[in-house]
Amino acid sequence: DHTVVDAQTKLAVSLVIGPRSQANAVALWQDFAARTDGALPTLLTTDEYRVYAGAILQTYGRVQPLPRTGKLGRPRKPRLIPPRALVYAMVHKLRRKGRVVKVTIRRVFGTARQLAQVLARSTVSTHVNTSFVERFNATVRQHNSRKARKVYTFSKAFEQHQAMSWFAMSYYNFCRPHLGLRLQEDGRWQARTPAIAAGLSDHVWSLQEFMRYPLAHIPL
């Protein structure tokens, strides 16, 4: 599965269920762009899955026509170029015998100065990492045994796997308080969910409220 998590609010914004493929990667970033009204993110970080760069460029890139050469034949096709404000970096982990022994950062879009400025302004991390989405994946596995590793509860049918994946993501966003988001007021800690931090809700939802919330069916 592919997921986009906002590091600031811990909100799981987009989810595409299925194998890691170029088509699903493109669908993920286009879904994220649609849910955020096409606004350019301050910083994008992913693991080293190589198709992400092309999917991000296809989503946010702009078409740049190439100048004519004056030679005979068909003119060169225009190309996609990233916006100047787009900053994207990959995290590469070198593993030996199943253990991470080295982590390197590869800057894909944006300049080194832009990346340094974004990290300097960040309130959640001073270096490029993917820990936020990794923590989300670990939490979801606790709530959805279909995604646990090496167990008999793995999904046997895609429809049930898809339904439980959306259920676990929604429960994470609206019902489960996140310790990293709580605020202290008058000496007491106020529990907050990612949905509260993102301004999508004003309270922690109970499971009963969540299950009774009416859903509108949007045909694909």
Sequence and secondary structure as in RCSB ss.txt:
>XXXX:A:sequence
DHTVVDAQTKLAVSLVIGPRSQANAVALWQDFAARTDGALPTLLTTDEYRVYAGAILQTYGRVQPLPRTGKLGRP
RKPRLIPPRALVYAMVHKLRRKGRVVKVTIRRVFGTARQLAQVLARSTVSTHVNTSFVERFNATVRQHNSRKARK
VYTFSKAFEQHQAMSWFAMSYYNFCRPHLGLRLQEDGRWQARTPAIAAGLSDHVWSLQEFMRYPLAHIPL
>XXXX:A:secstr
 EEEE TTT  EEEEE S S HHHHHHHHHHHHHHTTT   S EEEES THHHHHHHHHH EEE     S SS  
   EEE  TT  EEEEEEEEETTEEEEEEEEEEES HHHHHHHHHH SS SS   HHHHHHHHHHHHH GGGSSS
STT  SSHHHHHHHHHHHHHHHHHTS  GGG EEETTEEE   HHHHTTS SS   HHHHHHS       
